[in-house]
Amino acid sequence: MTSEHGNNNGENASSTSEDETDHAQTQETAQSDAPTPEASQETQDQTTSRDDNAGSTASTEQIQSADSDETADKSDLESEDAQNEASDSSSQDKASEGQRDNSAQSEDQDNNAAHEDAAQQSENDNTSETSQQDEDGDNTVKDVDDKSQEDKGSAEGDKDQAHEDKTSSNDTEDQAQDNESSTSKNEHAESDSKDTDASKSNETAKSNKTTEHAKDQVTSGEQDKDTASSNHSAETDKSVGKDVLNQKSDKASNSSKTASDAREEEAKVSAASDELDTLAEDAETPEELYEKIKNLSSDMDKSKALATLQSRASSSPIFRQAYAATASNEKYNGKIIDFDDPLVKKVDQPNTALAPSDINFSPRFKEGKSKSYAFVIDKDGKVSKKQLATRNNDDIRAYKGNYIRLNNDNPEAYVYFSDIGVANGKTVDALAHVTMNPSENGDRNNTRYFMTSGTDVLSLLSDSGGGAHVDLSFYQHADQSKYDDYYNQADTKTLTKNQLFDDLASMNHKKTKVSGLFNVYDLDDYDKNKAKDVRKSITFNRNEIDNLYISNEKGKEATSLLELDGDDVTITSGPGAASGTYENNKRVTVSYLDKSDISYTMTGRGSSGPAFDVKGLLLKQIPPYNTDQRASASKGDAQLDITQEIPARDVDKKATLPSNLSIGVEVPEGIRLALEENADGLFTSDSSQSSTNKLSIVPGMNGKKDLSLLEKQKYYDTIQNLTLTLTHGLTLSDVENNTDKWTKLKDYYDKDSETLKVPVKWSFNNGDKSWDNLETDVAHANLKLPDDVKALINQINDAEEAVEAAKRADQDAKDQLQDANSDQLITPGEHDKLIEARDNARDKKAEAQRKVDALPQAQKRDLPDQLARLTGIDVPDVNDANENGVDDKIDAQREEAEHAVEAAKSADQAAQDKLKEANADGLITPDEHKALEKVAQDAADAKQNAQDKVDVLPDDQKGDMPSELEKLNGIDVPDVNDSDANGVSDKVDQQRGEAQNAVDAAKKADQAAQDKLKEANADGLITPDEHDALEKANKDAADAKKNAQEKVDALPSDQRGDMPGELDNLHGINIPDVKDSDANGVSDDVDAQREEAQAAVNAAKSADQAAQDKLKGVNADGLITPDEHEELEKANQDAAEAKQNAQEKVDALPSDQRGDMPSDLEKLHGIDIPDVNDSDANGVADSIDE
């Protein structure tokens, strides 16, 4: 891909016949020499103008040199494998180095040594540097021609077709890496055959450059293979001259470095790298591996020689493996379109689908507004150079924009972007920390580029392979002039990395969160054998991104591959991506929501690498505009600039077009707003919705809203710049006469800027979402004023300030007086200060009065009244002449109070001693009680006297006396407890009497229970009432005993006497069970027997009657059948058994309990059973049957 990212400016291209001749001549020596690593290192400091006509005015020698060096450069970057095909020596094959073949490694070592020797010889040689570089350049022209001939894709003159050339070329390169040695000769022969064809194609392309370019744009994809090769060569030649000057400058700047120094440094780095690679073998656990890597990283930080290995440690597979133990275990490696997860969003209609409404940001470098300030850091941590980008006019390896270069000597950089985009109406800045990741698969210097402007801004690329990492932070927009000043004053001779970081942080520490898109494009040139740091890839942190949007358009489905490993989300090119550079199948749009920090890593080789684009698969909603105030207004009193981005749309796709678009702006009444309408612009001020201080800016012309303009293609993918003019119309007369106009605006006057600082209210509606109060970078507009108006306003302000100063002085005097009087004492020093404050207040009032009197009458307003209310102070006389802070009267009162406190303490102690003496035996007699009452009263009187004297003292004179008095609590006089003075407490005397009474009551209750038991047992029967009475009597006895026992136990032992023994003799009663529950005078057992006997008698009577009835029933016909005979026998037997059972039960009863039952039983005789007389039960007597 010769113009991978659209590098088709035609800059530095030559159309002279000398170009063609020199280009053909270089082919003859392409296989004999290889450029030294020093020759491939370029410096970034030069910003040489690249004019399109430069080639036509250059000498033949210059053109030859330019062509040769540029071709060598691009050969290194785009076609390493094509070089291998052009050379018989496999030692020059860097692809074999990627395959790590042992024989290839040996040859590569020889080749590296040869390169180093060649570099040493080049440095020591006195031959002209220019001719030497031309010779070096000749080394690679042949390689580029081989490369261009090998391109198999359909070539176009525009950047898309150039991209396809490289796609085909890389496919050929990848195939060459897979081929065995048996096929390499055939490929080399084919390469030799193609050299001549490439040269011819190159000549044809140059001679017909303009015609072919126009034709390619019209007939893209329809040219044959010969035209493709021709166009590819033409594109190569166009950029041949561009980098040669950089190569020459690099050689000059690196001439002091010898090959031996390079070998020594490389050996140190290699040794450290080997140590890193063996960590995985030595570590037994992931945790152990992690600790070893941390220790190695620490050693690397301390070693300058290992500085270049730091980035490799953080990005190596071993280091990632150490982290993977604690990271997400989710892994995936396959086609992105096959990944079924919310992370990936498939877009059926790319370039038509709208991004979510909360997405309103996409990084973009705008010429005339954006700036980037780059500071490159060397391996010793010092700023080696700085670079400013303000335009998009440069390019490198087909990447568009300005750039900085990183390498082993300068492995990192900080780049501050001022105005990298707009989010929610506010300009966004960004700080990028860029670090080079060392690689074994690229050039020895590990050359990387970071785009600091242009359409590919924020993208990363390499010279010959490898990657770099970016930590990007978004900030609120800061004043650009601060960074201009810092950049201009920064001294790279003394500035260190740490100081730089501190300086940048101090200038802007306000991070901001944005929701936006990274539009990754050009994911092609797939080769499964490419090393990871050579392939096209970009890696994000999964925690920092939201979604990956890919094409699901029929026939243009995403071809990229996706790798998930822990938090790493890596997107790489995939097979089948042959199409234009910007085709949707090679795009991935990455979204992020509310993020202030995002990091990513890009890898690739030369122009074959991914990049960022402003456009993507999703159509960004029209974002809120941003605003700015012009430093100097060309019209009116202030001018505000509105920058409105109108993202790309295809107007043929109506559904993607906005349904509405409006910008609202409002300022206070009295300020006039006007929109400077651009005849070619999209917007006008809607006259039907606008007023003098409020504008509704909509699509249209001449004050008329016309939404049909939103269907015109020319307005999309544009930046609409609108200018608002603000005027106030204030005159000197307005201020002098204090008119309504001035009254409305005077509060907006800003003394510091001497302008009217008015608030600006912004609103926005993009048809999908509206912002009623949009916060932009311009919250206030500063309107300039005429000098005479400013002078009068300042005079008014001076008078007002003088009045305020007089008021403050008056209040200060009153405050001092109040402060001095706070202790009711005035010392001589306080008296002097009060006089000074009084005089100062008088002077300030007089000065304010003069300034107020000088004002126009209308501007005096109530100022005279305010001054009239300033009354000053009357200074009191001194009343503390010795300045001890205490009045003499108070001194005397204090001494008297102290004496009273001491007397109170003595009286309190006397009372305590008397109480202690009286309580010695724990008894208080009537005489002791009287004595204690007297000493207690004496102590209380003494304390009250002292308290009264202390209370009249000022608080600050009381000292410890209040607390000393608080400690005097007097005594609590105990009651008399030995009224008869017998040495025994009255309470104990009373308790002993109560206990004796309780014992006597217990004895009586026990005896009553015994008597009750004896009485109930008199007839041998216990009725329920008797049982209840016994239980009550027993409980009464137990309760009485318990009460007595408690009272006895409460007595001192020597006061109990015989009472414990007497209580021990009280045992209560054992209550017998109830035996006559119905209280009929008969035992319950006998009652039960009687009832059982009566039931048996009744049963016997029933059985006898049943037998009688049975006999009567069967005799009704005068016949007895066998069955009837059996039934009668059974009935008679049942009657006999029932009678016998009843007789036994009756006999068991006492005779007085039998009643009539014996006679009842005697009446039961049973039946006489007749014989059978109808044996056959035929209803005829047997005698008749016979």
BAROSE-928191 format. One record per residue (C-alpha): y, x, z. Coordinates in steps of 0.5 Angstrom, whole numbers, plus 500, padded with zeros to 3 digits. Example, Ala and Ser with C-alpha at 12.3 -4.5 7.8 and 13.67 -1.06 7.14 Angstrom:
2
491525516 498527514 
END
This chain:
1186
500500500 506504498 511499500 507496505 513492509 518491503 521498502 523496495 531498495 530504490 534509494 533516492 529514486 530518480 530516472 531523469 526526465 527532470 523527475 517526470 517533468 517536475 512530478 507532472 508540474 506538481 500536480 497542477 498545484 496539489 489542491 491549492 496548498 497544504 503542508 503545515 504541521 511544522 513541515 511534517 515533523 521530521 528530526 532523527 539526528 540526520 543519517 544522510 547517506 542515501 545513494 542509489 545514484 543520488 537522483 541522477 546527479 541532483 539538479 532539477 530544482 532539488 529533484 522537484 523539491 525532493 519529489 514534492 516533499 516526499 510525496 506530501 509526506 507519504 500522502 499524509 501517511 498513506 492516503 489522507 482520504 485520497 487527498 480529500 478526493 483531490 480537493 473540493 474543500 471538505 475542510 481538509 478532509 481528516 477522515 471527516 474528523 474521524 467521523 466526528 460530523 459537526 459540520 466537518 468539525 467546524 470546517 476542520 477548525 477553520 482549516 486548522 486556523 488556516 494551517 496555523 496562519 500559513 505556518 506563521 506566514 511561512 516563518 515570517 516570510 523572507 523567501 528562500 526556505 528551499 523554494 518555500 518547501 518546494 511549494 509546500 511539496 507541490 501541495 501533495 504530489 497531486 494527492 499521491 498521483 490520485 492515490 496511485 491511480 485509485 489503487 485497485 489491487 494487482 501491483 508488483 514491483 516487489 514489496 508484496 505487490 506494493 503492499 497490495 497497492 496500498 491495500 486497495 487504496 485503503 479500501 477506497 479510502 475507507 469507502 470514501 469515508 462512508 459515502 454521503 455528500 451526494 456521492 463526494 462530487 462524483 468521486 472528486 470528478 473521478 479523482 480529477 480524471 485519474 490525475 492525468 492517468 497517474 502522471 502518464 503511468 508515472 512516466 511510463 514506470 520511470 522510463 521502464 523501471 528496471 524492465 518492469 521491476 524484473 518482470 513484476 518479480 517473475 509475473 507477480 499477480 498477473 499484471 493488468 490494472 494499468 501496469 499496477 498503477 504504473 508500478 505503484 507510481 514508480 515505487 512512490 517516485 523511488 522513495 520521493 527524494 528520501 524524506 525531503 531532506 528530513 522535512 527540510 531539517 525539521 522545518 529548520 529546527 522548528 522555525 522558532 516555534 510560532 503557530 500561536 505557541 502551538 495553539 496555546 499548548 493545544 488549548 491546554 492539552 484539549 482542556 485536560 483531555 475534556 476533563 478526562 472525557 467527562 470523568 465517566 459522567 461524574 463518577 457513579 462507580 468504577 472505583 470512584 472513576 478510578 480514583 478520579 483518574 489517578 488524581 488527574 494523572 497526578 496533576 498531569 505529572 506535575 504540569 509541563 503543559 499536560 505532559 503530552 496528555 499522560 500517555 493518553 490518560 493511561 490508554 484512553 477507553 475511560 482509563 481502561 474502563 476504570 481498570 476493567 472493574 477488577 480485570 478479567 470479565 472475558 470479552 470477545 470481538 470477532 474473527 480470530 479464527 472463530 475464537 474457540 479458546 486455547 489462547 488461539 492455536 490454528 496451524 494447518 500447515 504454516 511455514 511447515 509446523 515447528 514451534 514447541 521445543 521450548 521456544 528458542 528465541 526471536 528478536 533479531 538485529 544482526 549487523 556487526 554484532 547488535 547495537 541499539 542505544 536510543 535516548 529520547 526524552 522530552 516532555 520536561 523529563 530531560 534527554 533531548 538527543 541520543 542515537 546509535 544504530 549498528 546497521 540495518 541500512 535505513 528505512 521510514 514509511 516502508 519500515 526497514 531499519 534505523 528508527 527514532 522519532 517521538 512526538 509531543 515535544 519528545 514523547 518517550 524514549 529508552 532504547 537499550 539493545 545489545 545483542 537482540 538475540 540468543 536464548 539457550 546459548 546466551 546472548 540476550 540484551 533488552 531495554 525498551 521504554 517507548 511512550 507515544 500515545 496522543 491521538 486526535 486522528 493523526 498529525 498535530 505533532 503526534 509523530 511516532 517512530 520506533 524501529 531500532 534496527 532492521 528487519 522491522 526492529 521493535 516495530 512502531 509506526 506513526 506519521 498520520 495515525 495514532 499509536 505508541 506503547 513499548 515496555 520491553 525487558 530482557 537482560 543478560 548480555 553485558 559488555 558492549 563497550 560499557 554502553 559504547 562508553 556511556 553513550 559517547 560520554 552522555 551529555 544530553 544538556 544535563 542528563 535527565 530521564 531519572 538519571 538515565 534510568 538509574 545509569 542503565 539499571 546500574 550497568 545491567 540489572 540481571 534480567 533473564 527469562 526467554 521463551 520466544 516469538 513475535 511474528 506479526 505480519 501485514 494485517 490488512 487494509 481493513 476498514 470498519 470505520 477507521 478510528 481505533 488508533 488509526 487502524 492496524 492493530 497490536 495489543 498485548 497483555 494476556 498475562 504476558 503471552 502464551 498463545 496466538 498462532 494463526 493460519 488455518 491453511 485452506 484458502 489462506 485462513 487467518 483474516 485478522 480480528 481479535 478483541 479481548 477486553 480484560 487483560 488486553 489482547 488486541 489483534 487487528 486487520 480484518 476483511 478479505 486480507 487482499 494478498 501479498 504483504 507476507 501472506 500467512 492469512 495476514 500473519 499472527 505469531 505470538 508466543 511467550 514462555 519464560 518472560 523477562 518483561 513484555 509490553 505491547 501497543 501498536 497503532 496504524 497510519 503511515 506505512 499502513 501498520 503492522 510490524 514484526 518479522 523474523 519469520 513467522 507461521 511457525 518454524 523455530 527449532 534450530 536454537 543453540 548457538 552463542 559464543 564470543 572470544 575475539 579480543 585479539 587472536 589472528 591464529 593460535 593463542 585464542 580464537 572463539 567465534 560461534 554464531 549459529 542461526 539456521 532458521 528458514 526452511 523450505 527443503 521441499 518440505 522434508 518433514 521440517 528439516 532437522 534430522 541431526 545437528 551437532 555442536 560439541 566443544 571440549 577444553 582441558 587436556 593439553 589444549 588443542 582445538 581446531 575449527 577453521 572450516 569455511 568452504 561455503 559453510 555448513 559445518 566441519 569437524 567430524 574427524 571420526 568423533 573429534 580429538 585434539 581437545 574435543 570437537 564434534 562439529 557437524 554438517 559436512 566438509 573436510 572432516 566428514 559428516 554429511 547430513 545431506 547438506 541439511 537438504 540444501 536450501 542455501 544453508 537456511 535462513 542464514 547465520 553460520 559463523 564458525 571460528 575455533 582456534 585454541 593453542 597450548 604449545 607451552 614453551 619456556 622449557 616446559 615451565 622451567 622443567 615442570 613438565 607434565 604439560 605444564 603441570 596439567 595447565 598451570 592451575 589455569 594460569 590467571 595472574 590478572 590477565 596473564 593468560 591461561 584461563 581454561 574452562 570450555 564445555 559446550 554441547 548442542 543437538 538440533 535433532 529435537 533436543 540436546 544440551 549436554 552442558 550448554 551455558 554460553 557467553 564463553 565459559 572460559 577461554 583466555 589463551 595468550 602466552 609468550 613473554 618469556 613464559 609469562 616472565 618465568 610463570 610470574 617469577 614462580 608465582 612471586 616465589 610462591 606468593 613470597 612463601 605464602 607471605 612468609 607462612 602468613 607472617 609466621 602464623 601471624 606471630 604465633 597467633 599474636 603469641 597465643 592471643 597475648 598468652 590467652 590471659 596468662 599475662 604479658 604486658 610491656 606493650 604486648 612484649 613489644 608487639 611480639 618482638 615486632 611480629 617475630 622479626 617480621 616473620 624472620 624477614 618474610 622467611 628470608 625474602 622467600 628463601 632468596 626467591 625460592 633459591 633463584 628458581 630453576 631447580 625443577 620449580 623449587 619443588 617442596 617450597 624449601 621444605 615449606 620454609 623449613 617448617 616456619 619456626 617462628 616464636 619465643 617471646 615470653 617475659 613481662 609478668 604484668 608490669 603495671 598493666 592493670 591486667 591483674 596479678 598481685 597475688 590474685 588481688 589478695 585472693 580477691 579481697 580474702 574472698 570478699 570478706 568470706 562472702 560477707 561472713 557467709 551472708 551474715 550467717 545465712 541471715 542469722 539462720 533465716 531469722 532463727 527459722 522465722 522465730 521458731 515457726 511463729 506458732 507453726 510448731 517445732 518442739 525438740 529444743 527448737 529443732 536442735 537450735 535450727 540445725 546448729 544455725 543452718 550448719 553455721 551458714 553452710 560452713 560459712 558459704 562453703 568457705 567463701 565458695 572455696 575462696 571465690 572458686 580459686 579466683 580467675 573468672 574476671 576477678 570474681 565480680 558479683 561474688 558468685 551470684 551473691 553466694 548463689 543467693 545464699 540458700 540457707 534454711 530447710 530445718 523443719 521436723 519436730 511436730 510437737 514432740 510433747 510440747 503441748 501446743 498441739 501438732 503431733 499430726 493433729 493429735 494423731 488425726 484426732 485418735 484416728 478419727 475417734 477410732 473411725 467413729 467407733 468402727 462406724 457405730 459398730 458397723 451400723 449396729 451390725 447392719 441393724 442386727 443382720 436386718 432383724 435376723 433376716 426378717 425373723 420368718 418374714 422371708 428374704 432369700 437372695 443370700 440374706 439380701 446379699 448379706 444385708 447389702 454388704 452389711 449396709 455398705 460396710 456401715 456406709 463406708 465406715 461412716 464415710 471414712 470416719 466423716 472424712 477423718 473428723 472433717 480433716 480435724 480442726 474444729 476445736 479437736 472434733 468433740 462429739 464425733 460429728 453428732 455421733 456420726 449424724 446418728 448413724 443411718 444404716 438400714 433399708 434393705 427389703 426385696 428378696 421374697 424367697 428366691 429359691 430359699 424353700 421357705 415359701 414366699 415366691 408369690 405362693 410358689 408362683 400360685 402353686 405352679 399356676 394351680 398345678 398347671 391348671 390341674 394338669 390341663 383339666 386332667 388332659 381335657 377330661 381325658 380328651 373328652 373320654 377319648 372323644 366319646 370312645 372314638 365316636 362310640 366305636 360304631 355304636 352310632 352318634 351323628 349330630 356332628 359327633 354329638 356336638 363335638 362330644 358336648 364341646 369336649 365335655 364342656 372344655 373338660 368341665 371348664 378346665 376342672 373349674 379353673 383348676 379348682 379355683 386356683 387350688 382353692 386359693 392356695 394355702 392348704 399346706 401348699 395344695 398337695 394331691 391337687 384336690 384329690 386329682 380334681 375329684 377324680 375328674 367326672 367328665 363324660 355322659 353324652 349319648 343321644 343322637 342315633 344317626 341323625 342323617 349320618 348315613 351310618 345306619 341307626 335312626 331306628 333302623 332307618 325308620 
END
